[in-house]
Amino acid sequence: MRIARRSTLFLAVGACLLAPITALAQAASPVPPQESPTSAQSGAPAGQEAQTLDAVSVVGIRGSLEAARDIKRDSAQIVDAIVADDIGKLPDTNVAESLARVAGVQLERGMGEGSDILVRGLKENVILYNGRQIVDATGRGGNGLDQLATSTYGLLSLVPSELISRLSVTKLAGADQIAGGLGGIVDINTRQPLDGDVSQNVLSLAGVYNELPDKLGGNAFGLLSTRNEDRTFGALLSATYGRRQVMQQGLDTFSGYARYTDAGGQTRFGSTDMRAQNIDDDREKTGVSAVLQWRPADGVEITADTFYARQEAERDRYWVAFNPAAGLSNATYSDHDILLAGRSSGTVLLNTEVADIDSDTWSSALRAKFRIGERLDGSVEANLGKSTASYHQRYMRLAPMAGITSVTDFDLRSGSFGSFNVSGVDVTDPAQWRMTIMFDNDWRAQTDSKALRTDWNLAFDQSAFTTLDFGARFNRMESRQDPLRADIRPAGGLPATQLADYLRVWSNPDFLPGEFAGLPRAYLGAYRAQFGGCGSFTTVPVISQNAQCLDPRNNALAYAATFGVDEDFLEAYTKLNWDTTLGELGFSGNVGVRMVDRDLESRGNLLSASGAAQPSLFTRSDREFLPSAVAKLQLSDTLVLRGGAAKVVAFPNTEDLNNGVTLNNNAVFDTNGTQISPGTGSGGAPDLDPFKATQYDLSLEWYYGGQGLLSMGLFYKDVSTFIVQRQSAETYNGTNYLVLRKVNGDSATVRGAELLAQVPFTGMLDGFGMVATYTWIDSETPIRDVNGNALTFPGLSKNNVNLIGYYENGPFGVRVAYNWRDEYLMGLSAAATGIYNDTYKDLSASFSYDFGSDLSLKLECTNLLDSEQRTYDGYQEGLRTNVVFGRTYQALLTYRF
């Protein structure tokens, strides 16, 4: 089996490497020129009447780029788009990675896979599916329940790219668009049965090879559509199923860096938690889309549309951890006082996590479009949505038995991941270990939404003002989280010899060979087959009969994370559109205003220092008026100048609106009962004001040839308030606390430039082409780290580059896509230093060949650079994490009938 997999790898690599060479060879070969419609007409036999064609259909890569270009050119707003052929042929794993090809969009990754985006450096964006808003199980702004603090199981990773017809990103919204996008609005559009000239049925099968886990996977997609002869009724059903195993290996952390004083009294910075970690994720993804369209009369269309996607994963995570700053000797520091190397006598820990992760989303809508008279068009839509997620985590920590001192010699300058030589304890001998912690947590979340909207368009006769748009929308969103939690810590620990049935020696000799010098590749740990949760330890009563195991719902940990947030939104808008001339130049645009009313009800629990829970309720109402205007000046047939301004608002992420507070029993009082030191706590912040900004856009766009486009855009956002995390002084029952929660920060600014070049080559290079985007974004906030460095918005990279080269000639096509993203701030560490994600680059390629009109083959290779995803604290040498994911190869066979 291993030989067969290696053969698959060599074939895939060879195809990806040879494809560009083959393309060049084919381009250099003399190819008879294909007759254009005009040349065919001029060459008609004498006496035969020339035939005039109404249109020339451009298909393939160039056709998709032309369609995307036309969307941008014809829109009144600031919009970029990707059409279906792009999503199908770009070497992208999912929707998020396809969106990263858009200028101004930056990608976040979880487990090496694109899973969330920022638009112009901001994460507060609206995600639409066929025009209606969708959210994941954790609500607005959610990233799923992944306990690794990544967006691995977020909304955009759930939506299978095969179901998609078009993606559009609106960066300057009009008054008729749903409010909530501080950065922008992403609309995911699926295929419709009455679109296009002919119905199409598709079946595709793919084999996938993931290099790091050395595993094979696969994917299947099917689409069936039909319509009657007069094209008044159509039905479409599509489904996709895929399974693949992904792996992440490298250096990780949980606690991160801390600030401490060394023996000489000097302030130092160093990691308090280093983890050499291996993660296996076995994933299954399912998606279904169904659409019915009916046009019973001219001007009337009724559409029923439903969508369901589900992802299931089994995660096995093993890691060796230690605290470099504990029991430190022989320390070496950088010029910035960052710990680089030394000897630690801090306890070495062996850790296992087994997790089952399920997440799904469902959304259905019924729409009716109709015409009343000659000038009034209207539409009504009702939609329902439901998203659920669960993350069942079982975790076990093993520590050395009392009296055993482990020693770790470390050097973070050694290689890309550091070296860790563990001594003083045998990591495979159960007699030397004890279990100190076991978690059995089932994190659960659900969000339900329902919305009703109506939109109207009144046309004017013989006026510079063409139409008046107006409408209203009501949306109710109900989110709740209610975990089951058991945190079991036996006094003195439980000898590993008593857990013989539940432990084994985990081994991976292929764990980053050549790196992590001195690190053991085999050590004790729990394993999935026997680690079903605390109740499965039937022979160990101290675990199975623990009070939290018997009742994981009614304890302080569960109460602290249990909350519900209900929000009602009522929106109404009016927008006036014009299309006239300014001198001899075409001049069009719109001006409008949107009103947003929002009512909030947040339920949580106040947990006192003694652990007692008291239910708590908070309510709030908001009203915002959002004016907007945009104008487009047609300087020539090919040159467009566009500008606009808008006030935008984005309400806080649902998870931040939890009304719960947890207080710690650490306040200090003197002998007279006078408090001399505050206690600490953490909590949600339901009284947060929304993000607010006024934004300005200006762009110059040159449309030339059939698919050519050069565009330059400038934007500026004046953010009047945003949200940060800080400690707030609060009093409960006469005791003072410092509670860590989200608060509204002072004003900030975001400004940037976007460049787009879409260049199809001609002449000797006919068939070749290039798409390039460059985005420069800068921001200023009043937040500074402990070293006095000014911090930007989290997630914002100053520079982002995308380069796509393609070749298409007849049945043959090649694409190579490169992405480079600058470093960006992730947040603040416990030492109040900035946590930064280092620069990241990615190279992917695809090769396609059409055997005819009905059968095609595509080979894809992703992460060809085997890129490392690295983070650091404060300064580059402050290594925090560094992980790799390996390359992925896919062969896809598609049949159309």
Secondary structure as the mmCIF struct_conf table of DSSP 4:
data_model
#
loop_
_struct_conf.conf_type_id
_struct_conf.id
_struct_conf.beg_label_comp_id
_struct_conf.beg_label_asym_id
_struct_conf.beg_label_seq_id
_struct_conf.end_label_comp_id
_struct_conf.end_label_asym_id
_struct_conf.end_label_seq_id
HELX_RH_AL_P HELX_RH_AL_P1 ARG A 2 ALA A 28
BEND BEND1 SER A 29 SER A 29
HELX_LH_PP_P HELX_LH_PP_P1 PRO A 32 SER A 36
HELX_RH_AL_P HELX_RH_AL_P2 PRO A 37 SER A 42
TURN_TY1_P TURN_TY1_P1 GLY A 43 GLY A 43
HELX_LH_PP_P HELX_LH_PP_P2 ALA A 44 PRO A 45
TURN_TY1_P TURN_TY1_P2 ALA A 46 GLY A 47
BEND BEND2 GLN A 48 GLN A 48
HELX_LH_PP_P HELX_LH_PP_P3 GLU A 49 ALA A 50
BEND BEND3 ASP A 54 ASP A 54
HELX_RH_AL_P HELX_RH_AL_P3 GLY A 60 ASP A 74
BEND BEND4 ALA A 76 GLN A 77
STRN STRN1 ILE A 78 VAL A 83
HELX_RH_AL_P HELX_RH_AL_P4 ALA A 84 LYS A 89
BEND BEND5 LEU A 90 LEU A 90
BEND BEND6 THR A 93 ASN A 94
HELX_RH_AL_P HELX_RH_AL_P5 VAL A 95 LEU A 99
TURN_TY1_P TURN_TY1_P3 ALA A 100 ARG A 101
BEND BEND7 VAL A 102 VAL A 102
TURN_TY1_P TURN_TY1_P4 ALA A 103 GLY A 104
STRN STRN2 VAL A 105 GLY A 110
TURN_TY1_P TURN_TY1_P5 MET A 111 GLY A 112
STRN STRN3 GLU A 113 VAL A 119
TURN_TY1_P TURN_TY1_P6 ARG A 120 GLY A 121
STRN STRN4 LEU A 122 LEU A 122
STRN STRN5 VAL A 126 TYR A 129
TURN_TY1_P TURN_TY1_P7 ASN A 130 GLY A 131
STRN STRN6 ARG A 132 GLN A 133
STRN STRN7 ASP A 136 ASP A 136
TURN_TY1_P TURN_TY1_P8 ALA A 137 THR A 138
STRN STRN8 GLY A 139 GLY A 139
TURN_TY1_P TURN_TY1_P9 ARG A 140 GLY A 141
TURN_TY1_P TURN_TY1_P10 GLY A 144 LEU A 145
TURN_TY1_P TURN_TY1_P11 GLN A 147 LEU A 148
BEND BEND8 ALA A 149 THR A 150
TURN_TY1_P TURN_TY1_P12 THR A 152 TYR A 153
BEND BEND9 GLY A 154 GLY A 154
HELX_RH_AL_P HELX_RH_AL_P6 LEU A 155 LEU A 158
BEND BEND10 VAL A 159 VAL A 159
HELX_RH_3T_P HELX_RH_3T_P1 SER A 161 LEU A 163
STRN STRN9 ILE A 164 LEU A 172
TURN_TY1_P TURN_TY1_P13 ALA A 175 ASP A 176
BEND BEND11 GLN A 177 GLN A 177
HELX_LH_PP_P HELX_LH_PP_P4 ILE A 178 ILE A 178
BEND BEND12 ALA A 179 ALA A 179
BEND BEND13 LEU A 182 GLY A 183
STRN STRN10 ILE A 185 THR A 190
TURN_TY1_P TURN_TY1_P14 PRO A 193 LEU A 194
BEND BEND14 ASP A 195 VAL A 198
STRN STRN11 VAL A 202 ASN A 210
TURN_TY1_P TURN_TY1_P15 GLU A 211 ASP A 214
STRN STRN12 LYS A 215 ARG A 227
TURN_TY1_P TURN_TY1_P16 GLU A 229 ASP A 230
BEND BEND15 ARG A 231 THR A 232
STRN STRN13 PHE A 233 ASP A 252
BEND BEND16 PHE A 254 SER A 255
STRN STRN14 TYR A 257 THR A 261
TURN_TY1_P TURN_TY1_P17 ALA A 263 GLY A 264
BEND BEND17 GLY A 265 GLY A 265
STRN STRN15 THR A 267 SER A 271
BEND BEND18 THR A 272 THR A 272
STRN STRN16 MET A 274 ALA A 297
TURN_TY1_P TURN_TY1_P18 ASP A 298 GLY A 299
STRN STRN17 VAL A 300 PHE A 322
TURN_TY1_P TURN_TY1_P19 PRO A 324 GLY A 327
STRN STRN18 LEU A 328 TYR A 333
TURN_TY1_P TURN_TY1_P20 ASP A 335 HIS A 336
STRN STRN19 ILE A 338 ILE A 338
STRN STRN20 LEU A 339 SER A 344
BEND BEND19 GLY A 346 GLY A 346
HELX_LH_PP_P HELX_LH_PP_P5 THR A 347 VAL A 348
STRN STRN21 LEU A 349 ILE A 372
TURN_TY1_P TURN_TY1_P21 GLY A 373 ARG A 375
STRN STRN22 LEU A 376 PRO A 400
HELX_LH_PP_P HELX_LH_PP_P6 MET A 401 MET A 401
TURN_TY1_P TURN_TY1_P22 ALA A 402 GLY A 403
STRN STRN23 VAL A 407 ASP A 411
TURN_TY1_P TURN_TY1_P23 LEU A 412 ARG A 413
BEND BEND20 SER A 414 SER A 414
TURN_TY1_P TURN_TY1_P24 GLY A 415 PHE A 417
STRN STRN24 SER A 419 SER A 423
BEND BEND21 GLY A 424 VAL A 425
TURN_TY1_P TURN_TY1_P25 VAL A 427 THR A 428
HELX_RH_3T_P HELX_RH_3T_P2 PRO A 430 GLN A 432
STRN STRN25 TRP A 433 ALA A 459
BEND BEND22 ASP A 461 ALA A 464
STRN STRN26 PHE A 465 GLN A 481
STRN STRN27 LEU A 484 LEU A 484
STRN STRN28 ASP A 487 ILE A 488
TURN_TY1_P TURN_TY1_P26 ALA A 491 GLY A 492
STRN STRN29 LEU A 494 PRO A 495
HELX_RH_3T_P HELX_RH_3T_P3 ALA A 496 TYR A 502
STRN STRN30 LEU A 503 SER A 507
TURN_TY1_P TURN_TY1_P27 PRO A 509 ASP A 510
BEND BEND23 PHE A 511 LEU A 512
TURN_TY1_P TURN_TY1_P28 PRO A 513 GLY A 514
BEND BEND24 GLU A 515 PHE A 516
TURN_TY1_P TURN_TY1_P29 ALA A 517 GLY A 518
BEND BEND25 ARG A 521 ARG A 521
STRN STRN31 ALA A 522 ALA A 526
HELX_RH_3T_P HELX_RH_3T_P4 ARG A 528 GLN A 530
BEND BEND26 GLY A 532 GLY A 532
HELX_RH_3T_P HELX_RH_3T_P5 CYS A 534 SER A 536
TURN_TY1_P TURN_TY1_P30 THR A 538 THR A 539
HELX_RH_AL_P HELX_RH_AL_P7 PRO A 541 SER A 544
TURN_TY1_P TURN_TY1_P31 GLN A 545 GLN A 545
HELX_RH_AL_P HELX_RH_AL_P8 ALA A 547 LEU A 550
BEND BEND27 PRO A 552 ASN A 555
HELX_RH_AL_P HELX_RH_AL_P9 ALA A 556 ALA A 560
TURN_TY1_P TURN_TY1_P32 ALA A 561 ALA A 561
STRN STRN32 PHE A 563 LEU A 582
TURN_TY1_P TURN_TY1_P33 GLY A 583 GLU A 584
STRN STRN33 LEU A 585 LEU A 607
TURN_TY1_P TURN_TY1_P34 ALA A 609 SER A 610
STRN STRN34 ALA A 613 GLN A 634
BEND BEND28 SER A 636 THR A 638
STRN STRN35 LEU A 639 ALA A 650
HELX_LH_PP_P HELX_LH_PP_P7 PHE A 651 ASN A 653
HELX_RH_3T_P HELX_RH_3T_P6 THR A 654 LEU A 657
STRN STRN36 VAL A 661 LEU A 663
BEND BEND29 ASN A 665 ASN A 665
STRN STRN37 VAL A 668 PHE A 669
TURN_TY1_P TURN_TY1_P35 THR A 671 ASN A 672
BEND BEND30 GLY A 673 GLY A 673
STRN STRN38 GLN A 675 SER A 677
STRN STRN39 GLY A 679 GLY A 683
TURN_TY1_P TURN_TY1_P36 PRO A 686 ASP A 687
HELX_LH_PP_P HELX_LH_PP_P8 LEU A 688 PRO A 690
STRN STRN40 PHE A 691 TYR A 704
TURN_TY1_P TURN_TY1_P37 GLY A 705 GLN A 707
STRN STRN41 GLY A 708 TYR A 732
TURN_TY1_P TURN_TY1_P38 ASN A 733 GLY A 734
STRN STRN42 THR A 735 GLY A 745
STRN STRN43 ALA A 748 PRO A 760
HELX_RH_3T_P HELX_RH_3T_P7 GLY A 763 LEU A 765
TURN_TY1_P TURN_TY1_P39 ASP A 766 GLY A 767
STRN STRN44 PHE A 768 GLU A 780
BEND BEND31 PRO A 782 PRO A 782
STRN STRN45 ARG A 784 ARG A 784
TURN_TY1_P TURN_TY1_P40 VAL A 786 ASN A 787
STRN STRN46 ALA A 790 ALA A 790
TURN_TY1_P TURN_TY1_P41 PRO A 794 GLY A 795
STRN STRN47 SER A 797 SER A 797
BEND BEND32 LYS A 798 LYS A 798
STRN STRN48 ASN A 799 ASN A 809
TURN_TY1_P TURN_TY1_P42 GLY A 810 PRO A 811
STRN STRN49 PHE A 812 ARG A 821
STRN STRN50 TYR A 824 LEU A 828
TURN_TY1_P TURN_TY1_P43 ALA A 830 ALA A 831
BEND BEND33 ALA A 832 ALA A 832
HELX_LH_PP_P HELX_LH_PP_P9 THR A 833 THR A 833
STRN STRN51 GLY A 834 ASN A 837
HELX_LH_PP_P HELX_LH_PP_P10 ASP A 838 THR A 839
STRN STRN52 TYR A 840 ASP A 850
BEND BEND34 PHE A 851 ASP A 854
STRN STRN53 LEU A 855 THR A 862
TURN_TY1_P TURN_TY1_P44 LEU A 864 LEU A 865
STRN STRN54 GLU A 868 ASP A 873
BEND BEND35 GLY A 874 TYR A 875
TURN_TY1_P TURN_TY1_P45 GLN A 876 GLU A 877
STRN STRN55 LEU A 879 VAL A 884
STRN STRN56 THR A 888 ARG A 896
#
